[in-house]
C-alpha cells in the first residue's frame, strides 16, 4: 500500500542523499555533533527507504496520503 506520492518521493530521496553524504563530505561542520552525526546518517537512510518503498509509517499514523488513490 503506497502512501507517498511522486513529488514527495523525489524530495525524500534528495533529502535522504544529502543527509547520508553531508556528515562525510563536510566532516568539519559535523564534528561538533560527535556521535550524533550518525543519527543524521540514519535519518537519511530512513528517508531513502521510505522513498524506495513508497510507504511512510508516520503518514499511516497521521492519516496522510500524498499518493493519488488510483496509484496504490
MOPAC internal coordinates of N, CA, C and O (Angstrom, degrees):
PM7 1SCF
backbone

  N    0.0000 0     0.00 0     0.00 0    0    0    0
  C    1.4562 1     0.00 0     0.00 0    1    0    0
  C    1.5344 1   108.21 1     0.00 0    2    1    0
  O    1.2310 1   120.34 1   -64.94 1    3    2    1
  N    1.2923 1   116.95 1   115.06 1    3    2    1
  C    1.4616 1   122.33 1  -179.60 1    5    3    2
  C    1.5228 1   110.37 1   -88.86 1    6    5    3
  O    1.2310 1   121.01 1   -42.83 1    7    6    5
  N    1.3136 1   115.68 1   137.17 1    7    6    5
  C    1.4591 1   119.51 1   174.38 1    9    7    6
  C    1.5275 1   111.51 1  -132.95 1   10    9    7
  O    1.2310 1   120.25 1  -168.28 1   11   10    9
  N    1.3307 1   117.12 1    11.72 1   11   10    9
  C    1.4627 1   122.61 1   179.35 1   13   11   10
  C    1.5258 1   108.15 1  -117.07 1   14   13   11
  O    1.2310 1   120.33 1   -60.67 1   15   14   13
  N    1.3324 1   116.97 1   119.33 1   15   14   13
  C    1.4538 1   122.29 1  -178.74 1   17   15   14
  C    1.5175 1   113.32 1   -78.55 1   18   17   15
  O    1.2310 1   120.66 1    -1.40 1   19   18   17
  N    1.3160 1   116.35 1   178.60 1   19   18   17
  C    1.4659 1   122.47 1  -174.90 1   21   19   18
  C    1.5262 1   113.04 1   -63.78 1   22   21   19
  O    1.2310 1   120.26 1   130.57 1   23   22   21
  N    1.3315 1   117.11 1   -49.43 1   23   22   21
  C    1.4684 1   119.48 1   180.00 1   25   23   22
  C    1.5212 1   110.42 1   -64.42 1   26   25   23
  O    1.2310 1   120.49 1   135.90 1   27   26   25
  N    1.3087 1   116.66 1   -44.10 1   27   26   25
  C    1.4645 1   121.81 1   178.07 1   29   27   26
  C    1.5282 1   110.30 1   -59.99 1   30   29   27
  O    1.2310 1   120.66 1   138.09 1   31   30   29
  N    1.3179 1   116.34 1   -41.91 1   31   30   29
  C    1.4665 1   121.91 1  -179.77 1   33   31   30
  C    1.5257 1   111.23 1   -63.64 1   34   33   31
  O    1.2310 1   120.38 1   136.60 1   35   34   33
  N    1.3110 1   116.88 1   -43.40 1   35   34   33
  C    1.4606 1   121.12 1   179.33 1   37   35   34
  C    1.5237 1   111.21 1   -64.38 1   38   37   35
  O    1.2310 1   120.78 1   134.58 1   39   38   37
  N    1.3350 1   116.11 1   -45.42 1   39   38   37
  C    1.4663 1   119.80 1   179.73 1   41   39   38
  C    1.5199 1   111.47 1   -64.83 1   42   41   39
  O    1.2310 1   120.12 1   141.29 1   43   42   41
  N    1.3217 1   117.38 1   -38.71 1   43   42   41
  C    1.4654 1   120.88 1   177.76 1   45   43   42
  C    1.5221 1   110.81 1   -63.37 1   46   45   43
  O    1.2310 1   120.50 1   137.62 1   47   46   45
  N    1.3337 1   116.66 1   -42.38 1   47   46   45
  C    1.4598 1   119.75 1  -179.74 1   49   47   46
  C    1.5283 1   110.93 1   -64.68 1   50   49   47
  O    1.2310 1   120.46 1   134.82 1   51   50   49
  N    1.3273 1   116.73 1   -45.18 1   51   50   49
  C    1.4655 1   119.77 1  -179.18 1   53   51   50
  C    1.5223 1   111.63 1   -65.02 1   54   53   51
  O    1.2310 1   120.24 1   134.41 1   55   54   53
  N    1.3297 1   117.14 1   -45.59 1   55   54   53
  C    1.4581 1   120.58 1   178.36 1   57   55   54
  C    1.5221 1   110.66 1   -63.69 1   58   57   55
  O    1.2310 1   120.28 1   138.81 1   59   58   57
  N    1.3185 1   117.07 1   -41.19 1   59   58   57
  C    1.4606 1   120.88 1   178.11 1   61   59   58
  C    1.5174 1   111.95 1   -61.53 1   62   61   59
  O    1.2310 1   120.08 1   137.14 1   63   62   61
  N    1.3265 1   117.46 1   -42.86 1   63   62   61
  C    1.4628 1   121.06 1   178.63 1   65   63   62
  C    1.5216 1   111.13 1   -62.97 1   66   65   63
  O    1.2310 1   120.51 1   139.22 1   67   66   65
  N    1.3251 1   116.63 1   -40.78 1   67   66   65
  C    1.4699 1   120.31 1   178.14 1   69   67   66
  C    1.5236 1   110.11 1   -64.30 1   70   69   67
  O    1.2310 1   120.33 1   136.30 1   71   70   69
  N    1.3271 1   116.98 1   -43.70 1   71   70   69
  C    1.4591 1   120.44 1  -178.92 1   73   71   70
  C    1.5219 1   112.62 1   -67.04 1   74   73   71
  O    1.2310 1   120.01 1   147.69 1   75   74   73
  N    1.3126 1   117.58 1   -32.31 1   75   74   73
  C    1.4614 1   120.67 1   178.31 1   77   75   74
  C    1.5270 1   110.92 1   -73.84 1   78   77   75
  O    1.2310 1   120.06 1   138.70 1   79   78   77
  N    1.3177 1   117.50 1   -41.30 1   79   78   77
  C    1.4606 1   121.19 1  -174.32 1   81   79   78
  C    1.5255 1   114.47 1   -85.17 1   82   81   79
  O    1.2310 1   119.89 1   147.79 1   83   82   81
  N    1.3126 1   117.81 1   -32.21 1   83   82   81
  C    1.4679 1   121.23 1  -173.21 1   85   83   82
  C    1.5235 1   114.45 1   -56.62 1   86   85   83
  O    1.2310 1   118.66 1   133.73 1   87   86   85
  N    1.3341 1   120.16 1   -46.27 1   87   86   85
  C    1.4694 1   118.62 1  -179.04 1   89   87   86
  C    1.5251 1   113.54 1   -61.99 1   90   89   87
  O    1.2310 1   120.05 1   156.19 1   91   90   89
  N    1.3221 1   117.50 1   -23.81 1   91   90   89
  C    1.4570 1   120.40 1   179.94 1   93   91   90
  C    1.5265 1   111.93 1   -90.07 1   94   93   91
  O    1.2310 1   120.53 1   142.00 1   95   94   93
  N    1.3308 1   116.59 1   -38.00 1   95   94   93
  C    1.4572 1   120.20 1  -179.02 1   97   95   94
  C    1.5311 1   112.31 1   -80.02 1   98   97   95
  O    1.2310 1   120.24 1   150.02 1   99   98   97
  N    1.3164 1   117.14 1   -29.98 1   99   98   97
  C    1.4626 1   122.60 1   179.84 1  101   99   98
  C    1.5229 1   109.26 1  -116.62 1  102  101   99
  O    1.2310 1   120.81 1  -126.03 1  103  102  101
  N    1.3261 1   116.06 1    53.97 1  103  102  101
  C    1.4626 1   121.72 1  -173.36 1  105  103  102
  C    1.5288 1   112.34 1   -57.52 1  106  105  103
  O    1.2310 1   119.80 1   143.16 1  107  106  105
  N    1.3206 1   117.98 1   -36.84 1  107  106  105
  C    1.4678 1   120.59 1  -178.61 1  109  107  106
  C    1.5260 1   111.44 1   -66.11 1  110  109  107
  O    1.2310 1   120.39 1   143.09 1  111  110  109
  N    1.3112 1   116.86 1   -36.91 1  111  110  109
  C    1.4588 1   120.90 1  -179.30 1  113  111  110
  C    1.5273 1   111.55 1   -71.35 1  114  113  111
  O    1.2310 1   120.35 1   149.28 1  115  114  113
  N    1.3244 1   116.94 1   -30.72 1  115  114  113
  C    1.4582 1   121.14 1  -178.00 1  117  115  114
  C    1.5270 1   112.48 1   -95.03 1  118  117  115
  O    1.2310 1   119.75 1   175.25 1  119  118  117
  N    1.3204 1   118.08 1    -4.75 1  119  118  117
  C    1.4667 1   121.68 1  -179.06 1  121  119  118
  C    1.5272 1   113.05 1   -57.69 1  122  121  119
  O    1.2310 1   118.81 1   139.08 1  123  122  121
  N    1.3471 1   119.88 1   -40.92 1  123  122  121
  C    1.4692 1   118.52 1   179.58 1  125  123  122
  C    1.5331 1   114.22 1   -63.22 1  126  125  123
  O    1.2310 1   120.08 1   161.34 1  127  126  125
  N    1.3107 1   117.45 1   -18.66 1  127  126  125
  C    1.4659 1   120.45 1   179.39 1  129  127  126
  C    1.5216 1   112.34 1   -75.13 1  130  129  127
  O    1.2310 1   120.49 1   160.72 1  131  130  129
  N    1.3203 1   116.66 1   -19.28 1  131  130  129
  C    1.4607 1   120.13 1  -178.78 1  133  131  130
  C    1.5162 1   111.05 1    63.91 1  134  133  131
  O    1.2310 1   120.92 1    48.81 1  135  134  133
  N    1.3267 1   115.84 1  -131.19 1  135  134  133
  C    1.4611 1   121.12 1  -178.08 1  137  135  134
  C    1.5249 1   112.07 1   -70.92 1  138  137  135
  O    1.2310 1   119.89 1   164.76 1  139  138  137
  N    1.3310 1   117.82 1   -15.24 1  139  138  137
  C    1.4660 1   120.64 1   179.46 1  141  139  138
  C    1.5200 1   111.85 1   -65.41 1  142  141  139
  O    1.2310 1   119.97 1   161.33 1  143  142  141
  N    1.3225 1   117.66 1   -18.67 1  143  142  141
  C    1.4704 1   118.54 1   178.57 1  145  143  142
  C    1.5216 1   110.54 1   -63.78 1  146  145  143
  O    1.2310 1   120.26 1   153.72 1  147  146  145
  N    1.3362 1   117.12 1   -26.28 1  147  146  145
  C    1.4644 1   120.05 1   176.78 1  149  147  146
  C    1.5283 1   110.76 1   -71.98 1  150  149  147
  O    1.2310 1   120.23 1   152.38 1  151  150  149
  N    1.3047 1   117.17 1   -27.62 1  151  150  149
  C    1.4653 1   120.65 1   173.85 1  153  151  150
  C    1.5255 1   109.90 1   -66.59 1  154  153  151
  O    1.2310 1   120.43 1   144.44 1  155  154  153
  N    1.3281 1   116.78 1   -35.56 1  155  154  153
  C    1.4683 1   121.05 1   176.61 1  157  155  154
  C    1.5247 1   109.29 1   -64.23 1  158  157  155
  O    1.2310 1   120.49 1   136.64 1  159  158  157
  N    1.3169 1   116.67 1   -43.36 1  159  158  157
  C    1.4737 1   120.92 1   177.85 1  161  159  158
  C    1.5247 1   110.08 1   -63.24 1  162  161  159
  O    1.2310 1   119.97 1   136.78 1  163  162  161
  N    1.3222 1   117.66 1   -43.22 1  163  162  161
  C    1.4698 1   121.03 1   179.37 1  165  163  162
  C    1.5220 1   111.17 1   -62.27 1  166  165  163
  O    1.2310 1   120.44 1   139.49 1  167  166  165
  N    1.3209 1   116.76 1   -40.51 1  167  166  165
  C    1.4590 1   120.52 1   177.54 1  169  167  166
  C    1.5307 1   110.08 1   -61.80 1  170  169  167
  O    1.2310 1   120.60 1   139.44 1  171  170  169
  N    1.3302 1   116.45 1   -40.56 1  171  170  169
  C    1.4591 1   120.65 1   177.51 1  173  171  170
  C    1.5188 1   112.09 1   -63.18 1  174  173  171
  O    1.2310 1   120.20 1   139.99 1  175  174  173
  N    1.3327 1   117.23 1   -40.01 1  175  174  173
  C    1.4612 1   121.50 1   178.21 1  177  175  174
  C    1.5279 1   110.08 1   -64.27 1  178  177  175
  O    1.2310 1   120.09 1   139.10 1  179  178  177
  N    1.3200 1   117.44 1   -40.90 1  179  178  177
  C    1.4691 1   120.97 1   177.47 1  181  179  178
  C    1.5250 1   110.36 1   -62.96 1  182  181  179
  O    1.2310 1   120.32 1   137.75 1  183  182  181
  N    1.3350 1   117.00 1   -42.25 1  183  182  181
  C    1.4660 1   120.60 1   178.94 1  185  183  182
  C    1.5294 1   111.16 1   -61.81 1  186  185  183
  O    1.2310 1   120.24 1   136.90 1  187  186  185
  N    1.3211 1   117.14 1   -43.10 1  187  186  185
  C    1.4637 1   120.97 1   178.54 1  189  187  186
  C    1.5290 1   110.03 1   -66.48 1  190  189  187
  O    1.2310 1   120.32 1   141.30 1  191  190  189
  N    1.3274 1   116.99 1   -38.70 1  191  190  189
  C    1.4659 1   120.79 1   178.57 1  193  191  190
  C    1.5153 1   112.66 1   -63.71 1  194  193  191
  O    1.2310 1   120.49 1   136.59 1  195  194  193
  N    1.3315 1   116.67 1   -43.41 1  195  194  193
  C    1.4669 1   118.97 1   179.10 1  197  195  194
  C    1.5240 1   110.86 1   -68.18 1  198  197  195
  O    1.2310 1   120.20 1   149.55 1  199  198  197
  N    1.3213 1   117.21 1   -30.45 1  199  198  197
  C    1.4691 1   119.74 1   175.72 1  201  199  198
  C    1.5254 1   110.47 1   -70.18 1  202  201  199
  O    1.2310 1   120.38 1   139.39 1  203  202  201
  N    1.3130 1   116.88 1   -40.61 1  203  202  201
  C    1.4670 1   120.56 1  -177.88 1  205  203  202
  C    1.5295 1   111.94 1   -67.80 1  206  205  203
  O    1.2310 1   120.24 1   139.02 1  207  206  205
  N    1.3309 1   117.15 1   -40.98 1  207  206  205
  C    1.4613 1   120.95 1  -177.66 1  209  207  206
  C    1.5207 1   113.58 1   -90.64 1  210  209  207
  O    1.2310 1   120.38 1   173.55 1  211  210  209
  N    1.3361 1   116.87 1    -6.45 1  211  210  209
  C    1.4668 1   123.03 1  -179.34 1  213  211  210
  C    1.5253 1   112.28 1    55.76 1  214  213  211
  O    1.2310 1   120.95 1  -147.91 1  215  214  213
  N    1.3200 1   115.78 1    32.09 1  215  214  213
  C    1.4613 1   120.98 1  -179.56 1  217  215  214
  C    1.5215 1   109.28 1  -139.01 1  218  217  215
  O    1.2310 1   120.96 1   -51.37 1  219  218  217
  N    1.3249 1   115.78 1   128.63 1  219  218  217
  C    1.4571 1   121.84 1   178.01 1  221  219  218
  C    1.5291 1   108.49 1  -121.12 1  222  221  219
  O    1.2310 1   120.03 1   -65.47 1  223  222  221
  N    1.3401 1   117.55 1   114.53 1  223  222  221
  C    1.4657 1   119.90 1   179.74 1  225  223  222
  C    1.5305 1   112.74 1   -59.93 1  226  225  223
  O    1.2310 1   119.79 1   144.52 1  227  226  225
  N    1.3103 1   118.01 1   -35.48 1  227  226  225
  C    1.4655 1   120.92 1   178.91 1  229  227  226
  C    1.5255 1   110.69 1   -64.55 1  230  229  227
  O    1.2310 1   119.92 1   142.54 1  231  230  229
  N    1.3239 1   117.75 1   -37.46 1  231  230  229
  C    1.4605 1   120.78 1   177.19 1  233  231  230
  C    1.5253 1   110.43 1   -62.57 1  234  233  231
  O    1.2310 1   120.21 1   141.70 1  235  234  233
  N    1.3267 1   117.21 1   -38.30 1  235  234  233
  C    1.4547 1   120.83 1   178.79 1  237  235  234
  C    1.5264 1   110.53 1   -62.98 1  238  237  235
  O    1.2310 1   120.54 1   135.06 1  239  238  237
  N    1.3261 1   116.57 1   -44.94 1  239  238  237
  C    1.4687 1   120.63 1   179.85 1  241  239  238
  C    1.5222 1   112.20 1   -64.19 1  242  241  239
  O    1.2310 1   120.74 1   144.37 1  243  242  241
  N    1.3359 1   116.19 1   -35.63 1  243  242  241
  C    1.4569 1   120.85 1  -177.56 1  245  243  242
  C    1.5301 1   113.08 1   -91.22 1  246  245  243
  O    1.2310 1   119.91 1   173.68 1  247  246  245
  N    1.3175 1   117.77 1    -6.32 1  247  246  245
  C    1.4655 1   121.46 1   179.65 1  249  247  246
  C    1.5211 1   113.19 1    73.86 1  250  249  247
  O    1.2310 1   120.34 1  -152.08 1  251  250  249
  N    1.3213 1   116.95 1    27.92 1  251  250  249
  C    1.4652 1   122.10 1  -179.57 1  253  251  250
  C    1.5200 1   108.87 1   -97.43 1  254  253  251
  O    1.2310 1   121.24 1   -37.16 1  255  254  253
  N    1.3292 1   115.24 1   142.84 1  255  254  253
  C    1.4655 1   120.65 1   177.30 1  257  255  254
  C    1.5191 1   107.59 1  -145.55 1  258  257  255
  O    1.2310 1   119.98 1   -63.80 1  259  258  257
  N    1.3360 1   117.64 1   116.20 1  259  258  257
  C    1.4589 1   120.83 1   177.84 1  261  259  258
  C    1.5288 1   111.19 1  -100.31 1  262  261  259
  O    1.2310 1   120.41 1   175.85 1  263  262  261
  N    1.3204 1   116.81 1    -4.15 1  263  262  261
  C    1.4549 1   122.05 1   177.80 1  265  263  262
  C    1.5217 1   108.58 1   -90.11 1  266  265  263
  O    1.2310 1   119.70 1   -44.64 1  267  266  265
  N    1.3313 1   118.18 1   135.36 1  267  266  265
  C    1.4588 1   119.69 1   176.24 1  269  267  266
  C    1.5274 1   110.66 1   -59.38 1  270  269  267
  O    1.2310 1   120.30 1   -34.89 1  271  270  269
  N    1.3221 1   117.04 1   145.11 1  271  270  269
  C    1.4680 1   122.41 1  -174.52 1  273  271  270
  C    1.5278 1   113.05 1   -58.36 1  274  273  271
  O    1.2310 1   119.41 1   144.65 1  275  274  273
  N    1.3185 1   118.72 1   -35.35 1  275  274  273
  C    1.4492 1   121.70 1  -177.65 1  277  275  274
  C    1.5141 1   113.95 1   -76.24 1  278  277  275
  O    1.2310 1   119.37 1   164.67 1  279  278  277
  N    1.3315 1   118.81 1   -15.33 1  279  278  277
  C    1.4489 1   122.77 1  -175.92 1  281  279  278
  C    1.5221 1   113.34 1   -87.47 1  282  281  279
  O    1.2310 1   119.54 1   170.67 1  283  282  281
  N    1.3125 1   118.48 1    -9.33 1  283  282  281
  C    1.4776 1   121.21 1  -177.79 1  285  283  282
  C    1.4809 1   108.50 1   -73.38 1  286  285  283
  O    1.2310 1   120.10 1   180.00 1  287  286  285

